Amino acid sequence: MGRNSFVLDASLADSLTRTNPTPAGTPVPAATLDIDGHTYIGVAMLGWGRELSATWSTLLQAGPSTVRRPSGGGVLAPAAGAHVSYARAPWFAACRSRRRRRPTCTSAA
């Protein structure tokens, strides 16, 4: 009880965008897909956790996040998170709130 922990949470994701979308249900050979490019999403957060009791714990995190394209341009924004958890055998519960930049993916037919 009362123990502190420190966390580094880092992730990098890659998203591909097609420039020539086809209608849903239409088979398309893989060789004909026109790929516009990559979008990289990166997040690095430092965190501080604390055990409040044998069953309750918390975690607070903050750091930068970015969405970038190889051709240039991008967004740098703050990222933050808070986590409260309760664990007692044989079950557990958790509440998490996060704020980080993510691309919005939409499709239209």
Steps between C-alpha positions, in 0.01 A plus 500: 500500500624849423749388235585729210571380147622683193401408144616583147231426241611551138333391178536557127234400248485516121182554300474460121256699287367386164453766229278281283225361724273238349134441584433260784476137392703548180800263488824682424833326431765609750731614218252769388464676835623857476662591830521874564736473790567447862374692799708447815343537842739520795441538873749508790363541852668496840286383787486486875302228672412455865348212693246660731417174677518127438207531257511859362764653272537806275712599200550849353676545164601794277719562197507599133316340209542557128335416170742536206525424130833414332438775243505758779248667720353371816354581836670501839255494790495415870385158618380415851335217685358409839424148620336377820469128566352271762615138520378231736487129424327374291414822309620853430366835372679791333418850383726662242494842337744588221550798275729458201505599135366237258418524130135484405429224251190528283387322189228572249354300218 
